[in-house]
Structure formats: C-alpha cells, structure tokens
Amino acid sequence: MTDTNELSGKVVLVTGASRGIGYAAGLEAARRGAHVIAVARTVGGLEDLDDAIQALGGSTTLVPLDLRDGEAIDRLGAAIFERWGHLDGLIANAGQLGVLSPVGHIKPDEFDKVMAVNLTANYRLLRSLDVLLRQAEAGRAVFVSSSSARSAKPFWGLYAASKAALDALVKAYSGEIAQTNVRANVFYPGAVRTAMRAKAMPGENPETLPAPAEIAPALVDMLSPTLTEQGRLYNIGTKSFEEI
C-alpha cells in the first residue's frame, strides 16, 4: 500500500461504504488522512467501518442513506456545505448487479431499480456536489464502473447498459469542468472478491480473486491532488489510463 498523508485534512465522500470496495476505499482514504463521509444503506456495515477508521486514529461521518432518494442526496450536499464549505473527493462506488437475463425478460421494476442506483444516483450526486468539488483546491471525483460497459455480454444487458451510461455521463461532465481544478474519471476494478461478484459468478472460487483491500489503493490514488487525468478511465487489469 501507498504510505502517504496526501489526503490529510481532506474531506472524502464514499458511497456503498458498508462493504466490499467502498468499505476498503473508505478505510484507505482514512489511512491517508482524510475525513470520510461514509454513505450506505446498511447501518451495521457503516458502524464497522467507523470502528476500523477510529482504530487508525481517523474520523468519519456516517450517513445511512438510500441513493435512490434524490432529495436526501440534495440534503446531504447542503449539510456538507454548511459544515465544510467544500468537498475534496468523491468515490462513487455504490452499484447493483440486477438480474442476469435476456433483455426481453427483464422486469420493468428491476430495470428501473438498477438504473436508479447505477446511473441516476450518480447524476444526483453530481448535481448536488459539483459546486462543492469546485470549491475545493483540487476536487476529485471517481466513479466505479465496469468493463461490462464495453463487453455487453449476452444476459448482462441491464448491468452493462447502466455502466455504459455512467461512463458517458462522466465523460461529458469531465469536459464541462475541464477549465476548473476538478478532475473526474472512471475506475474499472476488474473481478474482485465481493458479494456482487459472488452473485454474478456463483461457481467461481473467490480465493482466486483479489480482495477489495488489494485494489483500494489504486482507487484512492485517483483522489490525489496531483492527479492530472481528466475524463479517462483507469483499468486495474492493465494498470493504466485509457480513453472512455
């Protein structure tokens, strides 16, 4: 792991922070000195993260929140403004797999639920937090996506479509902020030992996959104030930045 305090004094918001990649990223950001605003639906997981960060000597603000509640996201942005006046980093990690199914068999409510979390919630986050990122000295936003956005394999249409749309949203946003101090990029984590991966690949041996803590440093690196990449994606598989 990178041994650095480059996020010391920074305020970083992480969604999906109660488990998996979000939990590991929140812990890593705290290890680098950030105050972590941890957002998730699962209170128990948030409390576990809080305990782990406190053990490092760090601090958190726990926000039990369903990202499908756009008005709650707006209130969160207002609360951050009132307390800090800015936001240094956003790790938009929360996501849902949905069903693996022929496109024609996807139920409308399942389609809406996945799009609400994987796409609409990220738009609402940008709508609420954009001004706060601009108020930071070096605002950084990274959105966890998936190579499924490109491969769009059979039966993965719902998840793939939601991630492809997310990539397009971030690419457009990055162009809009090109003349500011904010940088927005996408992160492809590859196959990771998470509950979502286990649901998608039930026959796979999880021990063959990297744990979330193994990829978290690369994800948190994208919040570095020295990062110059804009509107790009970091592919953990190639360990390099690529065009979205």
Summary of the structure (lengths in Angstrom):
residues: 244
radius of gyration: 16.8
end to end distance: 26.6
largest distance: 50.9
contacts: 833
relative contact order: 0.15
helix: 46%
strand: 16%
